Structures are given as structure tokens and as C-alpha cells.
Amino acid sequence: MIRRDVHRCALITSLACSALALFVVFANILAGIGPKADETTSAHLWQLLMAAQVPLVAVSIGTADLRRRLTIPMMALQLALIAGACAPVWLAHY
């Protein structure tokens, strides 16, 4: 694979992980599942999705071509989705 393809694949996978983690949190909130003393399956799923993003973000940043016009906005979207997936967890004390 060429560098651009690796970057695109890592970026899209990271965005999908963030969106899925955000969906898991909102599904728990909408279902009325509150914080529990023992972690649930959805909590473990959220943790795995967030942990999987660490190498994906590193690869995405390492292979980014900063001369392309959409690189910086897509990386900002990536970080915003990560923050968006973490914010409800922190605010709801899950």
C-alpha cells in the first residue's frame, strides 16, 4: 500500500471506532442504563474501541500529507469525535 492509502485506512477506521464508541454511550444513556459498580459489556466495548484508536491515530498522523487541503480538517474531526465519545462518559460518571 502506498502512504496515502495507509493514511486513509487508518483515518477512516479511527473515525468509525469513535462513532461506534459514541453510539455505545448514547445507546446506554437512551436505554436508561446508569453507571454500575461492575463494568458491563458495553463499558468493555467502549474501552476497546477507544484503545484501538491509539495506534490508528499514530499511524494517521505519521502518514499524513500536510500539503493536502483536507488533512488538517479530517484530523480535527478525528480528535473531535474522540473527545465527543469521552465527554458523555466523563459527564455521566460511567
ZIWO-V972593 format. One record per pair of residues at least 6 apart in sequence whose ideal C-beta (glycine too) atoms are under 7 Angstrom apart, sorted by the first residue. I is the first residue (numbers start at 1). J is the second residue. If there is no record, write none. Layout:
i->I j->J
i->I j->J
//
This chain:
i->3 j->63
i->4 j->65
i->6 j->59
i->6 j->63
i->7 j->60
i->7 j->63
i->7 j->64
i->10 j->56
i->10 j->59
i->10 j->60
i->10 j->63
i->11 j->60
i->11 j->74
i->11 j->78
i->13 j->56
i->14 j->53
i->14 j->56
i->14 j->57
i->14 j->60
i->14 j->78
i->15 j->77
i->15 j->78
i->15 j->81
i->17 j->49
i->17 j->52
i->17 j->53
i->17 j->56
i->18 j->53
i->18 j->81
i->18 j->82
i->18 j->85
i->19 j->81
i->20 j->49
i->21 j->46
i->21 j->49
i->21 j->50
i->21 j->85
i->22 j->81
i->22 j->84
i->22 j->85
i->24 j->42
i->24 j->45
i->24 j->46
i->25 j->46
i->25 j->85
i->25 j->88
i->25 j->89
i->28 j->42
i->29 j->88
i->29 j->92
i->35 j->92
i->35 j->93
i->35 j->94
i->43 j->94
i->46 j->89
i->50 j->85
i->53 j->82
i->57 j->78
i->60 j->78
i->64 j->71
i->64 j->75
i->65 j->71
//
